[in-house]
Amino acid sequence: MFARFDATARRAVVRAGRLAGEYGRRTLDTDFLLLALAEAHAVDDVTADAVRSRISGPTDRELLATLGIDVDVLRPKLGDDPGGWRLRRSPLRPLRVTLTGPTTEFVLTAHARKAVEVALHHAHRGGTSVQQPHLVLGLLADRDNQSVRILHRLGADLRTLWSRQLPRAAA
């Protein structure tokens, strides 16, 4: 599936997987996709810190910091390079999409899978590879996912976000 993603979109999905791992999660949900896109400044008027404050639970980063370990020093060794990661659909279970990295694997939740599929659809319609704006549109398309709930709590105007992403996705 990653073959249809540009480098920035691949990095965002891989970063979302790494973030899920930092929070001790085994699945990748839309909240981490939103956080990764916010870190990349792909979501207007939404900061990564604001999104991070809405995601519950201590991170592995915080737990490792108590031991004197700096994750930022380790990150280059841990596999943030998208080239070592794969996003694939299970041949035996077609509704299961998995993000697999050098040392870990995350199953996408139904909402995260839907966001990726909507992004693929928008990119295909526009004749382009999946880019970050397509991923944002994928998140916004499902009004019942965690990322939309976070955006609501942050006071974001979803219609405005949607309308700003459309021209970017078409470019």
C-alpha contacts under 8 A as a table, 3 or more apart, distances in Angstrom:
res1	aa1	res2	aa2	distance
1	M	4	R	5.92
1	M	5	F	7.48
1	M	86	R	7.70
1	M	87	L	5.56
1	M	88	R	5.60
1	M	89	R	7.69
2	F	5	F	5.08
2	F	10	R	6.65
2	F	86	R	6.59
2	F	87	L	5.74
2	F	88	R	7.78
3	A	6	D	7.89
4	R	120	L	7.67
4	R	129	S	5.10
4	R	130	V	6.01
5	F	8	T	7.98
5	F	9	A	5.84
5	F	10	R	5.89
5	F	129	S	5.16
5	F	130	V	4.36
5	F	131	Q	6.34
6	D	9	A	5.47
6	D	10	R	6.23
6	D	129	S	5.79
6	D	130	V	5.84
6	D	131	Q	5.69
7	A	10	R	5.11
7	A	11	R	6.10
7	A	82	P	7.85
8	T	11	R	5.09
8	T	12	A	6.21
8	T	131	Q	6.58
8	T	132	Q	6.49
9	A	12	A	5.01
9	A	13	V	6.30
9	A	130	V	6.52
9	A	131	Q	4.97
9	A	132	Q	4.90
9	A	135	L	7.41
10	R	13	V	5.25
10	R	14	V	6.13
10	R	82	P	6.08
11	R	14	V	5.10
11	R	15	R	5.88
11	R	80	D	7.74
11	R	81	D	7.45
11	R	82	P	5.66
12	A	15	R	5.03
12	A	16	A	6.10
12	A	33	L	7.13
12	A	36	A	5.42
12	A	37	L	6.00
12	A	40	A	7.44
12	A	132	Q	7.43
13	V	16	A	4.97
13	V	17	G	6.35
13	V	33	L	6.45
13	V	36	A	7.28
14	V	17	G	5.04
14	V	18	R	6.28
14	V	80	D	6.71
14	V	81	D	7.95
14	V	82	P	6.13
14	V	85	W	7.09
14	V	99	L	7.79
15	R	18	R	4.98
15	R	19	L	6.08
15	R	36	A	5.78
15	R	80	D	6.80
16	A	19	L	5.03
16	A	20	A	6.16
16	A	28	L	7.27
16	A	32	F	4.87
16	A	33	L	5.00
16	A	34	L	7.95
16	A	35	L	7.06
16	A	36	A	5.16
17	G	20	A	5.07
17	G	21	G	6.27
17	G	28	L	6.13
17	G	32	F	7.34
17	G	99	L	7.23
17	G	106	F	6.78
18	R	21	G	5.01
18	R	22	E	6.21
18	R	80	D	7.46
19	L	22	E	4.91
19	L	23	Y	6.38
19	L	32	F	6.34
19	L	36	A	7.69
20	A	23	Y	5.20
20	A	24	G	6.39
20	A	25	R	5.17
20	A	26	R	7.15
20	A	27	T	7.14
20	A	28	L	6.05
20	A	29	D	7.99
20	A	32	F	6.21
21	G	24	G	4.91
21	G	25	R	5.38
21	G	26	R	6.81
21	G	60	D	7.59
22	E	25	R	7.51
22	E	59	T	5.11
22	E	60	D	4.52
22	E	61	R	6.13
23	Y	57	G	6.67
23	Y	58	P	6.31
23	Y	59	T	4.20
23	Y	60	D	5.69
24	G	59	T	6.83
24	G	60	D	6.54
25	R	28	L	7.33
26	R	105	E	7.44
26	R	106	F	5.45
26	R	107	V	7.01
27	T	106	F	4.88
27	T	107	V	4.84
27	T	108	L	5.66
27	T	109	T	6.35
28	L	32	F	6.84
28	L	33	L	7.91
28	L	106	F	5.78
28	L	107	V	6.02
28	L	108	L	4.69
28	L	109	T	6.03
28	L	112	A	6.87
29	D	32	F	5.95
29	D	33	L	6.87
29	D	108	L	6.17
29	D	109	T	5.38
29	D	111	H	6.75
29	D	112	A	5.10
29	D	146	Q	7.58
30	T	33	L	4.89
30	T	34	L	6.06
30	T	109	T	7.99
30	T	111	H	6.54
30	T	112	A	4.99
30	T	115	A	7.62
30	T	139	L	6.84
30	T	145	N	6.75
30	T	146	Q	5.90
30	T	147	S	5.30
31	D	34	L	5.12
31	D	35	L	6.20
31	D	51	V	7.99
31	D	55	I	7.26
31	D	146	Q	5.54
31	D	147	S	4.63
31	D	150	I	7.57
32	F	35	L	4.86
32	F	36	A	6.05
33	L	36	A	5.19
33	L	37	L	6.17
33	L	112	A	7.77
33	L	147	S	7.90
34	L	37	L	5.12
34	L	38	A	6.00
34	L	51	V	7.54
34	L	136	V	7.59
34	L	139	L	7.57
34	L	147	S	5.94
35	L	38	A	4.98
35	L	39	E	6.11
35	L	48	A	5.71
35	L	51	V	5.88
35	L	52	R	6.64
36	A	39	E	5.08
36	A	40	A	6.40
36	A	48	A	7.68
37	L	40	A	5.01
37	L	41	H	6.26
37	L	42	A	5.23
37	L	43	V	6.38
37	L	132	Q	7.16
37	L	136	V	7.57
38	A	41	H	4.85
38	A	42	A	5.70
38	A	43	V	5.42
38	A	46	V	6.34
38	A	47	T	5.67
38	A	48	A	4.82
38	A	51	V	7.60
39	E	42	A	7.63
39	E	47	T	7.11
39	E	48	A	5.02
41	H	44	D	7.00
41	H	46	V	7.97
41	H	47	T	7.47
42	A	132	Q	6.51
42	A	133	P	6.85
42	A	136	V	7.64
43	V	46	V	5.80
43	V	47	T	7.93
43	V	136	V	7.11
43	V	161	L	7.42
44	D	161	L	6.80
45	D	156	A	7.72
46	V	50	A	6.87
46	V	51	V	7.38
46	V	154	L	7.93
46	V	156	A	7.55
47	T	50	A	5.24
47	T	51	V	6.48
48	A	51	V	5.14
48	A	52	R	5.92
49	D	52	R	4.95
49	D	53	S	6.11
50	A	53	S	5.23
50	A	54	R	6.83
50	A	154	L	7.38
51	V	54	R	5.30
51	V	55	I	6.80
51	V	150	I	6.87
51	V	151	L	7.94
51	V	154	L	7.98
52	R	55	I	5.32
53	S	56	S	7.47
54	R	150	I	6.45
58	P	62	E	6.41
58	P	63	L	7.21
59	T	62	E	5.22
59	T	63	L	6.44
60	D	63	L	4.93
60	D	64	L	5.87
61	R	64	L	5.19
61	R	65	A	5.99
61	R	70	D	7.44
61	R	71	V	5.97
62	E	65	A	5.02
62	E	66	T	6.50
63	L	66	T	5.41
63	L	67	L	7.06
64	L	67	L	5.13
64	L	68	G	6.49
64	L	69	I	5.19
64	L	70	D	7.07
64	L	71	V	7.44
65	A	68	G	4.79
65	A	69	I	5.00
65	A	70	D	6.01
65	A	71	V	7.82
66	T	69	I	7.41
70	D	73	V	5.56
70	D	74	L	6.78
71	V	74	L	4.95
71	V	75	R	5.80
72	D	75	R	5.15
72	D	76	P	7.71
73	V	76	P	7.08
74	L	77	K	5.45
74	L	78	L	6.28
75	R	78	L	4.93
75	R	79	G	6.87
75	R	80	D	6.70
76	P	79	G	6.20
76	P	80	D	6.34
76	P	81	D	7.88
77	K	80	D	7.94
78	L	102	P	7.85
78	L	103	T	7.78
79	G	82	P	7.70
79	G	84	G	6.83
79	G	101	G	7.08
79	G	102	P	6.28
79	G	103	T	7.89
81	D	84	G	6.04
81	D	85	W	7.50
82	P	85	W	5.24
83	G	86	R	7.95
84	G	101	G	6.05
84	G	102	P	6.08
85	W	99	L	7.01
85	W	100	T	5.50
85	W	101	G	4.37
85	W	102	P	6.68
86	R	98	T	7.87
86	R	99	L	5.66
86	R	100	T	5.14
86	R	101	G	6.57
87	L	97	V	6.98
87	L	98	T	5.68
87	L	99	L	4.49
87	L	100	T	6.42
88	R	97	V	5.55
88	R	98	T	5.49
88	R	99	L	6.68
89	R	93	R	7.67
89	R	94	P	5.97
89	R	95	L	7.23
89	R	96	R	5.79
89	R	97	V	4.35
89	R	98	T	6.37
90	S	93	R	5.08
90	S	94	P	5.34
90	S	95	L	7.45
90	S	96	R	5.65
90	S	97	V	6.22
90	S	98	T	7.49
91	P	94	P	5.78
93	R	96	R	5.56
94	P	97	V	7.56
96	R	107	V	7.10
96	R	108	L	7.23
96	R	113	R	7.97
97	V	107	V	6.04
97	V	108	L	5.64
97	V	113	R	6.53
98	T	105	E	6.86
98	T	106	F	5.66
98	T	107	V	4.46
98	T	108	L	5.84
99	L	105	E	5.72
99	L	106	F	5.13
99	L	107	V	6.32
99	L	108	L	7.20
100	T	103	T	7.99
100	T	104	T	6.03
100	T	105	E	4.30
100	T	106	F	6.34
101	G	104	T	5.17
101	G	105	E	6.00
108	L	111	H	7.80
108	L	112	A	5.54
108	L	113	R	5.61
109	T	112	A	5.15
109	T	113	R	6.06
110	A	113	R	5.10
110	A	114	K	6.11
111	H	114	K	5.04
111	H	115	A	6.24
111	H	142	D	7.50
111	H	145	N	5.99
112	A	115	A	5.01
112	A	116	V	6.32
112	A	139	L	7.73
113	R	116	V	5.16
113	R	117	E	6.13
114	K	117	E	4.98
114	K	118	V	6.04
114	K	138	G	7.17
114	K	142	D	7.82
115	A	118	V	5.18
115	A	119	A	6.15
115	A	135	L	6.64
115	A	137	L	7.72
115	A	138	G	3.96
115	A	139	L	5.02
115	A	140	L	7.99
115	A	141	A	7.30
115	A	142	D	7.41
116	V	119	A	5.01
116	V	120	L	6.17
116	V	135	L	6.47
116	V	138	G	6.15
117	E	120	L	4.99
117	E	121	H	6.14
117	E	138	G	7.32
118	V	121	H	4.95
118	V	122	H	6.20
118	V	134	H	7.74
118	V	135	L	7.81
118	V	137	L	7.42
118	V	138	G	4.80
118	V	141	A	7.43
119	A	122	H	5.22
119	A	123	A	6.15
119	A	130	V	6.35
119	A	134	H	4.55
119	A	135	L	5.05
119	A	136	V	7.81
119	A	137	L	6.53
119	A	138	G	4.89
120	L	123	A	5.17
120	L	124	H	6.00
120	L	129	S	7.87
120	L	130	V	5.97
120	L	134	H	7.43
121	H	124	H	5.10
121	H	125	R	6.12
122	H	125	R	5.14
122	H	126	G	6.28
122	H	130	V	7.92
122	H	134	H	6.34
122	H	169	A	7.70
123	A	126	G	5.11
123	A	127	G	6.01
123	A	128	T	5.09
123	A	129	S	5.59
123	A	130	V	5.17
123	A	131	Q	7.59
123	A	134	H	6.55
123	A	169	A	7.30
124	H	127	G	4.92
124	H	128	T	6.08
124	H	129	S	7.16
124	H	130	V	7.99
125	R	128	T	7.82
126	G	169	A	7.86
126	G	170	A	6.04
130	V	134	H	5.96
130	V	135	L	7.41
131	Q	134	H	5.38
131	Q	135	L	6.71
131	Q	169	A	7.01
132	Q	135	L	5.08
132	Q	136	V	6.39
132	Q	169	A	7.94
133	P	136	V	5.01
133	P	137	L	6.22
133	P	165	Q	5.46
133	P	166	L	7.48
133	P	168	R	6.05
133	P	169	A	5.14
134	H	137	L	5.03
134	H	138	G	6.13
134	H	165	Q	7.62
134	H	169	A	5.60
135	L	138	G	4.87
135	L	139	L	6.31
136	V	139	L	5.11
136	V	140	L	6.26
136	V	165	Q	7.23
137	L	140	L	5.04
137	L	141	A	5.99
137	L	162	W	6.43
137	L	165	Q	6.74
137	L	166	L	7.70
138	G	141	A	5.25
138	G	142	D	7.29
139	L	142	D	6.22
139	L	145	N	7.65
139	L	147	S	6.74
139	L	148	V	7.13
140	L	143	R	6.39
140	L	147	S	8.00
140	L	148	V	6.44
140	L	158	L	7.21
140	L	162	W	6.97
142	D	145	N	6.06
142	D	148	V	7.71
143	R	148	V	5.99
143	R	149	R	7.98
144	D	148	V	6.77
144	D	149	R	7.34
145	N	148	V	5.57
145	N	149	R	6.54
146	Q	149	R	5.07
146	Q	150	I	6.23
147	S	150	I	5.03
147	S	151	L	6.18
148	V	151	L	4.97
148	V	152	H	6.11
149	R	152	H	5.07
149	R	153	R	6.26
150	I	153	R	5.11
150	I	154	L	6.22
151	L	154	L	5.02
151	L	155	G	6.31
151	L	156	A	5.30
151	L	157	D	8.00
151	L	158	L	7.66
152	H	155	G	5.08
152	H	156	A	5.72
152	H	157	D	7.62
152	H	158	L	7.87
153	R	156	A	7.65
156	A	161	L	7.76
157	D	160	T	5.40
157	D	161	L	6.31
158	L	161	L	4.98
158	L	162	W	6.03
159	R	162	W	5.06
159	R	163	S	6.12
160	T	163	S	5.11
160	T	164	R	6.10
161	L	164	R	5.24
161	L	165	Q	6.25
162	W	165	Q	5.25
162	W	166	L	6.40
163	S	166	L	5.47
163	S	167	P	7.58
164	R	167	P	6.48
164	R	168	R	7.15
165	Q	168	R	5.15
165	Q	169	A	6.03
166	L	169	A	5.15
166	L	170	A	6.26
167	P	170	A	5.00
167	P	171	A	6.26
168	R	171	A	5.25
